[in-house]
Amino acid sequence: MRWLCLDVEEDDPADLHEDGYDVVTLRMAVAFVRDRCRVLRGLGARLRENGTLIVITPVVERTPEERRHIALDEDELVLLTEGFEEAVRFDAAGMAVLVLRKPGGSFASLEKGRPGPQAVAGAAAVVTDPSGRVLLGRSVRNMWEVPGGRIETGESAQAAAVREPAKETGLAAREEDAHVLVVLHDDRADVRRITVVVRITAWEGLLGLPEPHRFSRWEWHDPHTLATLGGLFAPTAQTLHAVWPGVLPGLVPVHSYPCAAAVPPVAGEPGQTVRLRTRMAESVVRGGWAPSPRVRAALREVPRHRFVPEVPLETAHHEDLAVVTVRDAAGEGISSISAAWLQADMAERLRLEPGMSVLEVGAGGYNAELIAHVVGERGRVVTVDIDPHVVHRTRRLCAEAGSGRVTAVLGDGGPGAPAHVPAGGFDGVVITHTASDLAPAWRDQLAPGGRLVVPLRLRGHTRSVALVRQHDGTLVAEHWTYCGFVRDQGAAARAVPADPLAGGAVTLRWESGVTGDVPGSRRPCADRGTSWPRVSSFPACTRSGPCGSTPRPPSRGSAA
């Protein structure tokens, strides 16, 4: 038996059992937890398969009035079951006992009745705490909402966004700390609805419940749990998506009008992220992927989790996992945050120095910020992507947690970034998608002596190749590493036909781009009991999609 002294709401859970628990109990404790839904979801995530979370609490209806502050009412008990596929309740000795299993759940975008004529234009305030968690209120209509309300006559959106949280939560902010991000427009019944999304960057005061007739409670929620909260007020869901694009998948599109006003970065992260980042960086360093002090420092300091707000902290900081952030209609990943070891290796191959300018083709946010940290305050990073959503997401997440030294540009990355080339060319160019050839612009926009790092697909294998531009314009390869990336897009993209064999157990890829007949006869496969074609040449499997398997040791080549 181990005895731990931990604040279940705020402390780093590092001392808890890494492999999870079969049973977790909260006896006479849940009423004293402020962010009950968040805490129960966090504990549910620590359950092993078929594990059980048991909550024992007094019930208001069966508790003397002077002790009802330690009890929960029926609505609060129902709320605790959200986020679990199985929930059983029984009562004993005046207590309610909740038996919760199979954590999970999803969200639904909910509506109220027809808005009144004075409520067609409102301000939605996005407020986060020092841990980076967003404030949501559980309304009496059983849905979660951000603070906000209608914009009064003669009032600015910023003023409304400051007034409403003070009235609803007790938290006070100044108008100069309220920044308009975007104006959203949709229709509700026969009413044109306008929602002004306002980011609050600083506040003070204590969270309270000044309007119990409208809200039953206020809680701080981790961004990666928003998609499991059950019912979200539709404008709130769109507001959260505007701040963290992609954190709520499947929303109905609305008209969006971004505002040009600059928003300063917003600080805040849970305490365990420092530990997780340090562990990730140490693993990458032990693997030999980050020999330079500047890259090591960037790994330890750039908040990786804030560029993948849709995944748990442990996933975001796994040194050997890529996180897919955008998929196409067929479910294939087309944008991702690559594994940390690979990003570190590519940054090292650029031979970055303070003050350098770097072009990245294939945006995402974190890799650009990692490079920006290495090149320092005098440095500059331009990142290009062909997908408008990826560019929008990169801009938003860099604005939330970035350095201010990353410029995201919408366009085909094949021509590079012709409008942003510095005098003399970029000091480095890094490509973060698979390429079948070198685009001339990547070399032409590179300064003499600069380095181009590109994942080249050569005879079925993808290698991250580092090339140095000579003064005569030629490129000389000095290093390569096995890797895997999302496929290329744009005018220079080259499709690789593929044929499934043996019922999909094997895929034959035609790397030349031209299909042909499968050579040879069919013979039985001893271990599967099926027939496989005899193929004269079949390339060994390396990696496909975003790189996420155990890295191979670095290899060196003399030609590319």
Residue, then its C-alpha position, 0 to 999 in steps of 0.5 A: m500500500r502507498w499513501l500519497c498526498l495529492d490535490v486531485e484537481e491541480d497536482d501533477p499526477a506523476d506519482l499515480h500508477e502508470d499502468g492505471y487502476d482496476v478500481v478508483t473510488l471517491r467516498m464523501a469527496v466529490a462535493f468538495v471538488r470544484d471541477r467535478c466533470r473534468v476530474l472524473r474524466g481524468l480519473g476515468a482515463r486512468l482506468r484499465e480496460n473494464g475498470t470501475l470508478i465508484v462515487i459515493t456521496p450524500v444526496v441533498e434531498r436526504t441530508p439535513e439543511e445545515r449539512r447540504h453543502i457536502a451533498l449533491d442534488e439529482d441534476e448534479l448526480v446525472l451530470l457526473t455520469e456524462g462521459f461514461e458509457e455505463a453508469v449504474r446508481f443505487d442508494a444505501a444509508g442515505m448515500a448515492v452510489l454511482v458505478l461508472r465504467k467505459p469512459g468515453g462519450s461525444f458532444a452534441s451541438l445544442e440549441k435553445g429556443r428562437p432568440g429574442p430580437q435583442a439577442v441576435a448579436g452577442a459576445a462570447a468570451v473565451v477565458t482560460d486559467p493558469s493551467g490553460r483550461v477553458l471556463l464553461g458553465r453548466s446552464v439550467r438548460n443542461m448544456w455547457e456554455v462560455p460566458g457571454g451574452r447580448i451586446e447592449t445598445g451603444e456597447s462594444a463587443q469587448a465591453a460586453a465580453v468583459r461585462e458578462p463574465a463579471k456578472e455570470t462568474g465573478l471574474a473581472a477583466r479589462e477591455e484592453d485584455a479583451h481581443v476580438l478574434v472573429v465574427l461568426h454568422d449563422d441562422r437560428a430559426d428565422v433569426r440572423r445570429i451574430t456571435v463575436v468571439v472575444r479572447i480574454t488574455a488576463w483576469e482577476g478575482l475568484l470564480g463564483l456562482p452569482e446567477p444560480h437561476r441561469f447556471s448550476r456551476w462553472e468549471w475549467h476544462d482541458p481543451h482535449t476533453l471538450a469533444t466528450l462533454g455531451g451537450l454544448f450550446a451551438p454558438t459555444a461550440q463554434t466559439l471553441h472551434a474558432v480558438w482551437p480549430g479542430v478540437l471539436p470535429g464535425l461541426v456544421p459550418v458557419h460564416s466566419y469573418p476573421c478580425a485583423a487585430a493582433v492578439p498577444p500569446v496567452a500563457g498557461e499550461p498544467g504543471q505536468t507538462v514541464r515534466l512531460r516535455t523534459r522526459m520527451a526531450e531527454s529521450v530524444v537526446r539519449g537517442g542522439w537526435a538532438p546534439s546541439p544545445r539550442v535544439r535541446a532547449a527548444l524541445r524543453e521549452v516550446p509547448r508542444h501540447r498547445f499545437v495539438p489541443e485535441v489529444p491528451l498531454e501524454t500523447a502530445h509529448h510522446e517522443d516517438l508518436a506523430v499526431v494526425t491533425v487533419r484527414d481527407a474524406a477517405g480518412e487518410g492523414i494529410s497533416s500531422i505533427s511529426a514525431a519529436w525525434l524526427q523534428a529534432d533531427m531535421a532541425e539539426r540537419l539545417r545547422l541553424e544559427p541565431g538570426m537565420s531565416v527558414l522556409e517550411v513547406g507543410a504547416g502545422g505550427y509546432n515544428a515552425e515554432l521549434i525552429a523559431h526558438v532555435v533561430g532566436e529573436r532576430g530569426r524568422v520562419v515562413t511556413v507554407d501550406i496548400d490547405p486553408h484549414v491548416v493555415h488557419r489552424t497554424r495561425r491561430l495556435c501560433a497566436e495562442a502560444g507562439s513566439g510571434r516570429v512565424t508567418a503562415v502563408l496559404g499556397d502551393g509549397g512547390p513554388g516555395a514562398p516567392a513573396h517572402v524570400p529575404a535578400g540573399g535567400f533563405d538560410g534553410v528550407v525544410i519540407t514536411h511532406t513526402a516528395s518524389d522530386l526536388a522543386p526548383a524553387w526550393r533550391d533557387q530560394l536557398a542562399p548559397g551554403g544553405r541547407l535543404v532538408v526534404p523527405l524524398r521517396l526513393r524506390g519505395h523508401t522515404r529518407s529525410v535527405a539533407l542537401v547543401r547548396q553550393h555556390d555554383g547552384t548544385l546540391v550535395a547530399e551530406h546526410w539521410t535518415y529513414c522516415g515517413f511523412v504525409r503525402d504531398q499535394g499540389a501541382a507537383a504531387r505524384a500518385v503512387p498506385a496501389d493494389p491490395l493483395a491477399g484480401g488486403a493483408v498486403t499492399l503492392r505499391w507501384e513506385s514508378g507511378v505505372t501499374g502492371d501485371v503481378p508477375g509469377s504464379r500463386r502459391p499457398c502461404a503456410d502461416r495464413g493458409t491463403s494464396w499469395p502471388r509470387v512477386s519477383s521484387f517486393p520492397a521491404c516495408t519501412r513506414s507509411g503515413p506520419c512517422g511514429s514507429t521506433p526510429r532507425p539509427p541515422s544513416r549516411g549517403s553520398a548521393a540523392 
